[in-house]
Amino acid sequence: MLFLMAITACILASMGRVWICKCGYVKLWHGQVFSSENSQHLTDWYTFTHILHGFMYYALIHFADPKKSLSLPLRFIIAVLIGCVWELVENSTYVIERYRAVTISLDYFGDSVVNSMSDICACAFGFFLASRARVWVSVLFVVTIELMLLYCIRDNLTTNIIQLVYPIKSLKEWQRAL
């Protein structure tokens, strides 16, 4: 996992991502969504969506390998690899511009490297939780997190995907009214 993260960090830096927030320091939590410091510190509201990524990757790998021929550690590494690839895609110029054009993330210029590494750890944590929980607990956890994010910041993994794939103007306006 650390090797994959190190490679990802180097690639992100070569893509022009800053190592830490341009403000010059790293905070454990940054809770302001409409801020140039969002996705620049260790954790923020979107860290929860990366935990959900871990749950999704666990489910995807489980369904892709129904006989469980892959060991849990190998499935974990595959999930981390997918998380690393997602961080590279999410921080590509195309996706950053797409976020800025169709979501509420108008001030988004990509994640800092430290935030991306934290997001990968959050994904790994989500995978770990999913591997230990019963299916109904996992579903309840995912739904609870999605509803909490919707209530707190009017954005979550579901609305993020919708807005990236098929933007809905009224949804964006509702989100901005926070």
Secondary structure, DSSP 4 states (H G I P E B T S, - for coil): -HHHHHHHHHHHHHTT--SS-TTS---SEE--SSSTTTTTSSEETTHHHHHHHHHHHHHHHHHHSTT--S-HHHHHHHHHHHHHHHHHHHTSHHHHHHHHHHSS-TT-----HHHHHHHHHHHHHHHHHHHHS-HHHHHHHHHHHHHHHHHHHS--HHHHHHHHHS--HHHHHHHHT-
